[in-house]
């Protein structure tokens, strides 16, 4: 929504105003403006469209999540650091509901850009393994599934891994 420069400038202005409020003895106003500046700065590091897309994906509303993500123009320029990886990760998860061609490319791009959380990496690799099984690439699927087991020490994805292995046996 707001560009990175505007967010940083707005944060600086609000923080400066809070310092002015502190200097004039209005401590309550100063605290309020410090919190407000922190909120604006948070949106610099965590894009609100990506956060809302995660929320809609949890609600299984893929259309709204995709619409929000499509609202981000030029993700490499407008997003910071790992947000670009999560942008492609979310798009890949949404596209995996429709077909595996585009979703495969998006998830690989997200992994290449560097997802931060191990469970997100495991989810992406598990989806790639299921795409490999669908394309009858058994060796690639086995490699990806072993990586999923390494990335998922709590065993949250064990059920899905078993299902993929069962479908591999049918090949």
Secondary structure as UniProt FT lines:
FT   HELIX           4..23
FT   TURN            24..25
FT   HELIX           27..45
FT   HELIX           48..58
FT   TURN            59..60
FT   HELIX           62..70
FT   HELIX           75..78
FT   TURN            81..82
FT   HELIX           83..95
FT   TURN            96..98
FT   HELIX           100..113
FT   HELIX           118..134
FT   TURN            135..136
FT   HELIX           138..151
FT   TURN            153..154
FT   TURN            156..157
FT   HELIX           158..169
//
